[in-house]
Amino acid sequence: MTAPAPGADGPSTRPRTAQHYSVAPLPAAPEGYIAPGMPGAHVPGFEPAEPAPRPVPRRRTALAVALALLAMLLGGLAYGSAPLRAADSLGWLAIAPAGLVALPLGRLGGQGRLLPPLGALLAAGALLLGQLIEHLRRVRPEAPTPHGLLNDTLTTWRADLRPLDAAFYAIALIGGYLLTRRTATRS
């Protein structure tokens, strides 16, 4: 049989245990003293330099937009100048103008809120320009006047639109947006 612990119904009758305090004397060092060799100790002949300010990346948005417009023109020209026999498989290259446009916008423009939508629009514009150049090459020998040339080019472009072209424009828009945003975050 076990007996109940003493003091279960009240305060314990056992003596309190000793508190553990250090009995070492306090150091005789002045306030703020740092021993030699410890971090923060003064080294004779060495003066710490001020920390260099973190460089703020320069945002060259105007230059980025100008280079993106140039990339749009070059991408559209390259897209429209491809051989005519490759016209059916050319639509999947809609991501290439998006990459050309996204590179200067993301690298030079930074993380501006308006740059990814601008990249999407410029990528779709490069695709449109490429398709118009392709149709211009088809119509060119037949149209004698500049007004007729533009009108005939737009007429053949509208007549030649397929539902798959909507997918190519979606690829260009989404690719331009995402590539611009991704390029901006990696720079």
C-alpha positions as CSV (number, residue, x, y, z in Angstrom):
1,M,0.0,0.0,0.0
2,T,1.2,3.5,-0.8
3,A,0.9,6.5,1.3
4,P,-0.2,9.8,-0.2
5,A,2.6,12.3,-0.9
6,P,3.1,14.7,1.9
7,G,1.5,18.0,1.2
8,A,-0.9,16.7,-1.4
9,D,-3.7,18.5,0.5
10,G,-1.6,21.5,1.3
11,P,1.8,23.1,1.1
12,S,4.8,20.7,1.1
13,T,6.7,20.1,4.2
14,R,10.0,19.5,2.3
15,P,12.6,22.2,2.3
16,R,12.9,24.3,-0.8
17,T,15.7,23.4,-3.2
18,A,18.6,25.8,-3.5
19,Q,18.6,28.3,-6.3
20,H,21.6,28.0,-8.6
21,Y,23.3,31.3,-8.8
22,S,26.8,31.9,-10.0
23,V,29.2,32.9,-7.3
24,A,31.9,34.1,-9.8
25,P,32.9,37.7,-9.3
26,L,31.7,40.3,-11.8
27,P,34.3,41.3,-14.4
28,A,36.2,44.4,-13.6
29,A,35.8,45.8,-17.2
30,P,34.3,49.2,-17.9
31,E,31.0,49.5,-19.6
32,G,31.2,48.8,-23.4
33,Y,34.6,47.1,-23.2
34,I,35.3,44.6,-26.0
35,A,38.2,42.3,-25.5
36,P,40.9,42.1,-28.2
37,G,40.1,39.6,-30.9
38,M,36.4,39.6,-30.3
39,P,34.0,40.8,-33.0
40,G,33.7,44.6,-32.8
41,A,37.1,45.1,-31.2
42,H,39.2,48.0,-32.5
43,V,42.2,47.0,-34.5
44,P,45.0,49.6,-34.6
45,G,45.6,51.0,-38.0
46,F,42.2,49.9,-39.4
47,E,39.3,52.2,-39.8
48,P,36.1,50.5,-41.0
49,A,34.7,51.8,-44.2
50,E,31.1,52.9,-44.6
51,P,29.1,50.1,-46.2
52,A,28.7,50.7,-49.9
53,P,25.1,51.7,-50.8
54,R,23.3,49.0,-52.7
55,P,23.1,50.1,-56.3
56,V,19.6,50.9,-57.5
57,P,19.0,49.4,-60.9
58,R,18.3,52.0,-63.5
59,R,15.1,51.7,-65.3
60,R,15.4,52.7,-68.9
61,T,11.8,52.3,-69.9
62,A,11.9,54.6,-73.0
63,L,14.9,52.8,-74.4
64,A,13.2,49.4,-73.6
65,V,10.0,50.4,-75.5
66,A,12.0,51.7,-78.4
67,L,14.0,48.5,-78.7
68,A,10.8,46.5,-78.3
69,L,9.2,48.3,-81.2
70,L,12.3,47.7,-83.3
71,A,12.2,44.0,-82.3
72,M,8.5,43.9,-83.3
73,L,9.3,45.3,-86.7
74,L,12.3,42.9,-87.1
75,G,10.2,39.9,-85.9
76,G,7.3,40.7,-88.2
77,L,9.7,41.1,-91.1
78,A,11.4,37.8,-90.4
79,Y,8.0,36.1,-89.9
80,G,6.6,37.5,-93.1
81,S,9.8,36.8,-95.1
82,A,9.8,33.1,-94.5
83,P,9.4,30.9,-97.6
84,L,5.8,30.8,-98.8
85,R,5.8,27.0,-98.9
86,A,6.2,27.0,-95.1
87,A,3.2,29.2,-94.5
88,D,1.1,26.4,-93.0
89,S,3.7,25.4,-90.4
90,L,4.8,28.9,-89.8
91,G,2.1,29.8,-87.3
92,W,3.6,27.9,-84.5
93,L,6.6,30.3,-84.7
94,A,4.4,33.0,-83.1
95,I,6.4,32.6,-79.9
96,A,9.6,33.8,-81.6
97,P,8.4,37.4,-82.0
98,A,7.1,37.3,-78.5
99,G,10.6,36.4,-77.3
100,L,12.2,39.1,-79.4
101,V,9.9,41.7,-77.9
102,A,10.1,40.5,-74.3
103,L,13.9,40.6,-74.1
104,P,14.4,44.4,-74.2
105,L,11.2,45.1,-72.3
106,G,12.1,42.8,-69.4
107,R,15.9,43.4,-69.3
108,L,15.8,47.2,-69.6
109,G,12.3,48.1,-68.5
110,G,12.3,46.2,-65.3
111,Q,9.2,45.2,-63.4
112,G,6.9,47.9,-64.5
113,R,3.2,47.0,-64.4
114,L,2.5,48.1,-67.9
115,L,5.4,46.4,-69.6
116,P,4.0,42.8,-69.7
117,P,0.7,43.9,-71.4
118,L,2.8,46.0,-73.8
119,G,4.9,43.0,-74.5
120,A,1.8,41.0,-75.3
121,L,0.4,43.7,-77.6
122,L,3.7,44.1,-79.4
123,A,4.1,40.3,-79.9
124,A,0.6,40.2,-81.4
125,G,1.5,43.2,-83.6
126,A,4.6,41.4,-84.8
127,L,2.5,38.4,-85.8
128,L,0.0,40.6,-87.6
129,L,2.8,42.5,-89.4
130,G,4.4,39.2,-90.4
131,Q,1.1,37.9,-91.8
132,L,0.5,41.2,-93.7
133,I,4.0,41.0,-95.2
134,E,3.4,37.4,-96.2
135,H,0.1,38.4,-98.0
136,L,1.8,41.4,-99.5
137,R,4.3,39.1,-101.2
138,R,1.5,37.1,-102.7
139,V,-0.5,40.1,-103.9
140,R,2.4,42.3,-105.0
141,P,2.6,41.3,-108.7
142,E,-1.1,41.8,-109.2
143,A,-1.7,45.2,-107.7
144,P,-0.6,48.2,-109.8
145,T,-1.4,51.1,-107.4
146,P,-0.3,51.6,-103.8
147,H,-3.9,52.0,-102.6
148,G,-4.9,48.9,-104.4
149,L,-1.9,47.1,-103.0
150,L,-2.9,47.8,-99.4
151,N,-6.5,47.1,-100.1
152,D,-5.8,43.8,-101.8
153,T,-3.4,42.8,-99.1
154,L,-6.0,43.4,-96.4
155,T,-8.7,41.7,-98.4
156,T,-6.6,38.5,-98.9
157,W,-5.5,38.6,-95.3
158,R,-9.1,38.7,-94.1
159,A,-10.1,36.0,-96.6
160,D,-7.3,33.7,-95.5
161,L,-7.9,33.9,-91.7
162,R,-8.6,30.6,-90.1
163,P,-9.7,29.6,-86.6
164,L,-6.2,28.3,-86.0
165,D,-4.9,31.9,-86.5
166,A,-6.8,32.8,-83.3
167,A,-4.7,30.2,-81.5
168,F,-1.5,31.7,-82.9
169,Y,-2.6,35.2,-81.7
170,A,-3.3,33.7,-78.3
171,I,0.1,32.1,-78.3
172,A,1.7,35.5,-79.2
173,L,-0.3,37.4,-76.6
174,I,0.3,35.0,-73.7
175,G,3.9,34.4,-74.7
176,G,4.6,38.1,-74.9
177,Y,3.1,38.7,-71.5
178,L,4.7,35.8,-69.7
179,L,8.1,36.2,-71.3
180,T,8.2,39.9,-70.5
181,R,7.3,39.3,-66.9
182,R,9.7,36.4,-66.5
183,T,12.6,38.3,-68.1
184,A,11.9,41.2,-65.8
185,T,12.0,39.1,-62.7
186,R,15.3,37.4,-63.7
187,S,17.2,40.6,-64.3
